[in-house]
Amino acid sequence: MKKITKIIAFAAAAAMLTACFTGCGKKGKTLAQVKSAGELVIATSPDFPPFEELNNGNVEGIEIDILNIICEKLGVKLKIEQMDFDSVLPGVQAAKYDVGVSGITITPDREKNTLFTDSYCLAEQSIVVTENSPIKAKADLDGKKISVQSGTTAEEFCGKQGYALSSFQANSDAQTALTTGKVDAWVIDNLTAIEMVAAYNAENDSKLVILDEAMTTEPYAFACCFGSEDLVAEINKVLADLVKDGTVKEIFERYDAPYVSPTENN
């Protein structure tokens, strides 16, 4: 029995070692490698206006404008790869892409596997309901069903609070779940909520309402793979200048979006 146990233990150790070589060894590009390639490859889910959205097949938005400036400073071109949100971080962590962007929040859990830039803004997670809903505040969500986008901090936070969740790959589907009565509320980033709710209300007699009380306040940043520390350091230098000189605020204003600096107190 001891011999069999040793064989099993050896096999398990070998499997773990193999997994480490195939997964743990992934490293992101250095600054020199990005410059040599001549491009910064980003992963994004373009269903998150005003940060990212499709316009005639092109990805546009706040984060795209910021990254175009960063690429200009680095002397490279921006290459955009589109995917569902819940594939963005895994793709970056596997070093398939240089940067992940889609209104990504820095969290302690994500920092275990992801290298983040400094935050460029603070954002709220808003609660959206139908206009005649009895839900008037966060406390009214107990026992209610909530729609969220899968892989987001809205899903993570609401799950930890014990809410009954319906998760969707696209925010548009999470919105439809609310408007068709399949859920009682929808939790989503505030700026995206403002844009999507306004668009819905303009085309429908029944209206959606964003509650005054936010679910959470969160720092947004760009996600990278470990191994890209010098690339992140260079991006941070550019970001710091863009925040300090008001460029980031101007970009937000370009999309009629209120801006909250990461240095502001809540």
C-alpha positions in Angstrom: 0.0 0.0 0.0 2.9 2.4 0.8 4.4 1.8 -2.7 1.0 2.5 -4.4 0.6 5.6 -2.2 4.0 6.9 -3.2 3.3 6.2 -6.9 0.0 8.1 -6.6 1.7 11.0 -4.8 4.4 11.1 -7.4 1.8 11.2 -10.2 -0.1 14.0 -8.5 3.1 16.0 -8.0 4.0 15.5 -11.7 0.6 16.7 -12.8 0.8 19.8 -10.7 4.3 20.5 -12.1 3.1 20.0 -15.6 0.2 22.4 -14.9 2.5 25.0 -13.6 4.8 24.8 -16.7 1.8 25.1 -19.0 -0.1 27.7 -17.1 1.9 29.5 -14.5 4.8 30.3 -16.9 2.7 32.6 -19.0 4.1 36.1 -19.0 2.9 39.3 -20.5 4.9 41.4 -23.0 7.5 43.8 -21.8 7.5 47.4 -23.0 10.3 46.6 -25.4 8.4 43.7 -26.8 5.3 45.8 -27.4 7.3 48.5 -29.1 9.1 45.9 -31.2 5.7 44.4 -32.3 4.5 47.9 -33.1 1.1 47.4 -31.5 -0.7 47.1 -28.2 -3.3 44.3 -28.4 -6.3 44.9 -26.2 -9.2 42.6 -25.3 -12.6 44.2 -24.8 -16.4 43.5 -24.8 -17.9 46.4 -26.8 -21.3 46.4 -25.1 -20.4 48.8 -22.3 -21.2 52.3 -23.4 -19.8 54.9 -23.0 -16.6 53.0 -22.2 -16.8 50.7 -25.3 -19.5 50.2 -27.9 -19.8 49.4 -31.6 -20.5 52.2 -34.1 -20.8 51.0 -37.7 -18.6 48.0 -36.8 -15.9 50.1 -35.1 -15.2 50.0 -31.3 -15.4 53.4 -29.8 -15.6 54.8 -26.3 -13.9 56.5 -23.4 -11.3 53.8 -22.8 -10.6 53.5 -26.5 -9.9 57.2 -26.7 -7.6 57.0 -23.6 -5.7 54.0 -25.1 -5.3 55.7 -28.4 -3.4 58.5 -26.6 -1.3 56.0 -24.7 -0.4 54.2 -27.9 0.6 57.5 -29.5 2.9 58.1 -26.5 4.3 54.6 -26.8 4.8 54.9 -30.5 2.6 51.9 -31.4 -0.8 51.2 -32.9 -3.9 50.0 -31.1 -5.2 46.6 -32.1 -8.7 45.7 -30.7 -9.9 42.1 -30.1 -13.6 41.7 -29.3 -15.1 39.1 -27.1 -17.6 38.5 -24.2 -16.7 40.2 -21.0 -16.1 37.0 -19.1 -13.3 36.1 -21.6 -11.4 39.4 -21.2 -9.5 38.7 -17.9 -8.8 35.0 -18.6 -7.4 36.0 -22.0 -5.1 38.7 -20.5 -4.0 36.4 -17.6 -3.0 33.8 -20.3 -1.0 36.5 -22.1 -3.1 36.2 -25.2 -3.6 40.0 -25.1 -1.5 42.9 -23.7 -4.3 44.8 -22.0 -7.9 44.1 -20.9 -10.4 46.9 -20.9 -14.2 47.0 -20.4 -14.7 49.1 -17.3 -12.7 46.7 -15.2 -12.7 47.1 -11.4 -9.6 46.5 -9.3 -10.5 43.9 -6.6 -8.3 41.9 -4.2 -9.4 38.7 -5.8 -8.5 39.9 -9.3 -5.1 41.2 -8.1 -4.1 37.7 -7.3 -4.0 36.8 -11.0 -4.0 40.1 -12.7 -1.5 43.1 -12.9 -3.5 46.3 -12.9 -2.5 49.8 -14.0 -3.3 52.7 -11.7 -7.0 53.7 -11.6 -8.1 56.4 -14.0 -11.6 57.0 -12.5 -14.1 56.0 -9.9 -17.4 54.4 -10.9 -20.6 53.4 -9.2 -22.6 50.3 -9.6 -26.2 51.5 -10.0 -29.6 49.8 -9.3 -32.1 50.0 -12.2 -35.8 49.2 -11.8 -39.0 49.8 -13.6 -40.8 53.1 -12.9 -43.6 51.6 -10.7 -41.3 49.2 -8.8 -41.6 49.0 -5.0 -37.8 48.9 -4.8 -36.7 52.4 -3.8 -33.3 51.6 -2.1 -30.7 48.9 -1.7 -32.4 47.6 1.4 -35.5 46.8 -0.7 -33.6 44.2 -2.7 -33.8 41.5 -0.1 -35.7 38.5 -1.5 -35.7 40.0 -5.0 -34.2 38.7 -8.2 -31.4 40.7 -9.9 -29.9 40.6 -13.4 -26.2 41.3 -14.0 -23.6 40.8 -16.6 -21.6 37.6 -16.0 -18.0 38.0 -14.9 -18.5 41.5 -13.5 -18.1 42.9 -10.0 -21.8 43.5 -10.0 -22.2 39.7 -10.2 -19.6 39.1 -7.6 -20.9 41.7 -5.1 -24.5 40.8 -5.5 -23.7 37.1 -5.2 -21.8 37.7 -1.9 -24.8 39.6 -0.6 -26.9 36.5 -1.2 -29.2 38.0 -3.8 -30.9 35.7 -6.3 -29.1 36.3 -9.6 -29.7 35.9 -13.3 -26.4 36.4 -15.1 -26.1 37.3 -18.8 -23.1 37.6 -21.2 -24.5 40.9 -22.5 -25.9 43.9 -20.6 -28.6 44.2 -23.2 -29.9 40.8 -22.2 -29.7 41.8 -18.5 -31.8 44.8 -19.3 -34.3 42.8 -21.2 -34.7 40.5 -18.2 -35.8 43.5 -16.2 -38.1 45.0 -18.8 -39.9 41.7 -19.4 -40.4 41.1 -15.7 -38.1 38.1 -15.3 -36.1 40.0 -12.6 -36.9 42.8 -10.2 -33.8 44.9 -10.6 -30.7 45.2 -12.8 -27.3 46.2 -11.4 -24.8 47.8 -13.8 -22.1 50.5 -14.0 -23.7 54.0 -13.5 -22.4 55.6 -16.7 -23.6 52.6 -18.8 -26.9 52.6 -17.0 -27.4 56.3 -17.8 -26.8 55.7 -21.5 -28.8 52.5 -21.8 -31.7 53.6 -19.7 -32.0 56.9 -21.7 -32.0 55.0 -25.0 -34.7 52.6 -23.7 -36.9 55.3 -22.3 -36.7 57.3 -25.5 -38.3 54.4 -27.4 -40.7 52.9 -24.9 -43.8 54.1 -23.0 -42.8 52.1 -19.9 -39.8 53.7 -18.3 -36.8 52.5 -16.4 -35.4 54.3 -13.3 -31.9 54.5 -11.8 -32.1 54.6 -8.0 -30.3 57.5 -6.2 -28.5 55.0 -3.9 -25.6 53.2 -5.5 -24.8 49.6 -4.9 -21.0 50.2 -4.7 -18.2 52.6 -5.7 -15.3 51.1 -7.5 -11.9 52.1 -9.1 -11.6 51.3 -12.8 -8.2 50.4 -14.4 -6.6 48.5 -17.2 -5.7 44.8 -16.7 -2.4 43.2 -17.8 -0.6 39.9 -17.3 2.2 39.5 -14.8 5.5 40.0 -16.6 4.4 43.3 -18.1 5.5 45.4 -15.1 7.6 47.8 -17.1 4.8 48.2 -19.6 2.3 49.0 -16.8 4.8 51.5 -15.3 5.0 53.3 -18.6 1.2 53.3 -19.0 0.9 54.6 -15.4 3.1 57.6 -16.3 0.9 58.5 -19.2 -2.3 58.0 -17.2 -1.0 60.2 -14.4 -0.4 63.0 -16.9 -3.8 62.6 -18.6 -5.6 62.7 -15.2 -3.6 65.6 -13.9 -3.9 67.8 -17.0 -7.6 67.2 -17.3 -7.5 65.1 -20.6 -9.3 62.1 -19.1 -12.0 64.5 -17.7 -12.3 66.0 -21.2 -12.7 62.6 -22.8 -15.6 61.8 -20.3 -17.2 65.1 -21.2 -17.0 64.3 -24.8 -19.3 61.4 -24.1 -21.6 63.5 -21.8 -20.4 61.4 -18.9 -19.7 62.7 -15.4 -16.1 62.2 -14.3 -14.9 61.2 -10.8 -11.2 61.3 -10.3 -9.6 58.3 -8.5 -8.1 60.8 -6.1 -11.5 62.2 -5.0 -12.9 61.1 -1.6 -16.3 59.4 -1.5 
